[in-house]
Each structure stands twice: as structure tokens, then as C-alpha cells.
Amino acid sequence: QYVGAGTVEFLMDADTGRFYFIEVNPRIQVEPTVTEQVTGIDIVKAQIRIAEGARIGAADSGVPRQEDIRLNGHALQCRITTEDPEHNFIPDYGRITAYRGATGFGIRLDGGTAYSGAVITRFYDPLLEKVTAWAPTAPEAIARMHRALREFRIRGVATNLTFLENIISHPSFRDASYATRFIDTTPELFESVKRRDRATKILTYIADVTVNGHPDTRGRVRPPKDGLVVPPPRFDKAPQKGARERLAADGPDAFARWMRNEKRVLVTDTSMRDAHQSLLATRMRSHDLVAVAGAYASALPGLLSLECWGGATFDVAMRFLTEDPWERLADIRERVPNILLQMLLRGSNAV
């Protein structure tokens, strides 16, 4: 008696609709991701729990009774391998020079051996990734799979990506009229357009020109360095009055009415908060922010506000920059007396 997860395979007679048993494998193979996607059952975890004594139908097994299992949507799986369809599916081997996987709603990847720099040897299974696509309907699941396969970029070794694309795009596959000799009797599945690998070519060109120079400019006299110096702009005039003075003079209620009635677009500059938060993880020092603050006051007095504070500012200043965030605000205010200072506070802005 076998106790545990297994993979049972059948063939269906297209004429009668009857199923015929082929074999049972006493282990989890590659296909169960499809079952997991449409049932929501973690088969690997359930197998371990049942081996520990849990029983199917009990909550601790993770598997409900057979009559309680519900199927949700449709799923299919493609196996991306280093087998070369144009050479009788002979496994290729070598180093993966570039790798990009697929993402998106309804796409699941199972793998781990595929990444830039990975060495694929001839001594192991050529499987790189298992891609499983789920959607409420079969046509949508196929469309998601097709999009995912086209997102993959694997360079350095041959793969079966275009072969898989041809299969799931074929009318016989889409209307489920294919049979066991589908691949043998459909030679167009092996017709593929070579991907141009433009990104790798561009990067190779840029690297070559950076190191060796462009042949059209090699030996050309360079302009003098003094001619390339751009004098920095000067912002030494006294700041004009701005939104902060209006708020102080009119009060909050009148200021709010002015904003509602103003026909001009009121602009908030977010460089001191969002720009370096996105690019530098909010690691820009107060020294650097304060150094440019005066230019805002002199050159941009028409700004409504200057967003210079966010949820991460306090944490980063204290933990990583070893700075006092309140001193940052005071120093910016000293150099920007005419523009409102703004903070991003969760889902709303506070001035």
C-alpha cells in the first residue's frame, strides 16, 4: 500500500471521452503546480503533513475531503529547458550570459537554476524554469502564458522558448483538438524567428566604445577643458515674498479660499523628498539639501510648497545619517523663508 502524494497519468480517447490509465509515479513530478493553482492546495506541504500522521479531510493535513475540493479557473504549465528543438531536442550547455524571467498576475515560476552567470552542464536535467499560468478562463490562461514566454530573455544557451510559443499559439492547441502525434505531424511548430538580442548588442557596443573609443573619433583633438566649464547660476538676490508670507498674513481660512479660487496651477516641488527617496533610499544628507535650498528661495518664489519631509525621513536621518531631522527642517526654513514646507503624511499632504 502506497501512502503519500503521487502523479497518476491517463490518456483520453477523443472519440469516446473515456480515460485510460497509463502509469502512476509514487512521487511529486513537475505537473502538480497546475493542480495547486486550480485547487489552492499546497501539495508539497500536504505530503509532509500526511507523512507525519495527518489524514486527508482533517484541517491539519491541508487537504479537504474529495467531495469538498473545488476547482477554480484554468491553469497550464510550460517547462523551459535548454533543449534545442531545431536539433532533435539535444540539451545545450554553457553559461547563461543574460537572464530575465516573467512576472505578472496569474504567473508562477518554479526554478532557481536560471540566472545570469549560471553554468548549465551536460550532467543534469536541462530544466531551467517551470512556468504556470492561471486565469478564470482557458483562453485567458493561454494568453497569459504566451505573454510570459515572450517576456523571458535567456542568452548564452539554446532554449525551447519559441517552440513553446508556437505550441500554445497553434489553433489545434487553443481549441483542444490536438492528439498525441500533434508535434510529429505539425512541422510548423519548429519554425521560429531568431530573436535579435538587441539589448546585448547595444551593451557590447557601449562597452567597446567606452573602453576603446569610437573609430570615427579616434585621434581627434579634444576641445580644451576650459571650454567645457559651464559657470554655475547665481542666486544672490533677496528672495521675493511667496506662499508662506501669504499664509502668515491671511491666516489658514483665507489662504485656503485663495487656493480654491486661484486659476494658476499651484506647484509643489518634491525633489527634496521623493527624488532622493526613490534614487538614494532617502540617504541624501542635510548638508546637500541645505546647500541648494537658497536657490529655491531666490529662483522659484512662485512655488506653492517645497516637499522636504516624508515617512522615512525621520528614521533614515536618525539611524543611517546620524543627523537631527529637526535641525534639517530648521536649516531649510532659514534658507527658504518664502515657500511653504510640506510633508508627505501617508495618503495625504500636510503643510
C-alpha positions, 0 to 999 in steps of 0.5 A: 500500500502506497501512502503519500502524494503521487502523479497518476497519468491517463490518456483520453480517447477523443472519440469516446471521452473515456480515460485510460490509465497509463502509469502512476509515479509514487512521487511529486513530478513537475505537473502538480503546480497546475493542480495547486493553482486550480485547487489552492492546495499546497501539495508539497506541504500536504505530503509532509503533513500526511507523512507525519500522521495527518489524514486527508479531510482533517484541517491539519493535513491541508487537504479537504475531503474529495467531495469538498475540493473545488476547482477554480479557473484554468491553469497550464504549465510550460517547462523551459529547458535548454533543449534545442528543438531545431536539433532533435531536442539535444540539451545545450550547455554553457553559461547563461550570459543574460537572464530575465524571467516573467512576472505578472498576475496569474504567473508562477515560476518554479526554478532557481537554476536560471540566472545570469552567470549560471553554468548549465552542464551536460550532467543534469536535467536541462530544466531551467524554469517551470512556468504556470499560468492561471486565469478564470478562463482557458483562453485567458490562461493561454494568453497569459502564458504566451505573454510570459514566454515572450517576456523571458530573455535567456542568452548564452544557451539554446532554449525551447522558448519559441517552440513553446510559443508556437505550441500554445499559439497553434489553433489545434492547441487553443481549441483542444483538438490536438492528439498525441502525434500533434508535434510529429505531424505539425512541422510548423511548430519548429519554425521560429524567428531568431530573436535579435538580442538587441539589448546585448548588442547595444551593451557590447557596443557601449562597452567597446566604445567606452573602453576603446573609443569610437573609430570615427573619433579616434585621434581627434583633438579634444576641445580644451577643458576650459571650454567645457566649464559651464559657470554655475547660476547665481542666486544672490538676490533677496528672495521675493515674498511667496506662499508662506508670507501669504499664509502668515498674513491671511491666516489658514481660512483665507489662504485656503479660499485663495487656493480654491479660487486661484486659476494658476496651477499651484506647484509643489516641488518634491525633489527634496523628498521623493527624488532622493527617496526613490534614487538614494533610499532617502540617504541624501544628507542635510548638508546637500539639501541645505546647500541648494535650498537658497536657490529655491528661495531666490529662483522659484518664489512662485512655488506653492510648497517645497516637499522636504519631509516624508515617512522615512525621513525621520528614521533614515536621518536618525539611524543611517545619517546620524543627523537631527531631522529637526535641525534639517527642517530648521536649516531649510526654513532659514534658507527658504523663508518664502515657500511653504514646507510640506510633508508627505503624511501617508495618503495625504499632504500636510503643510 
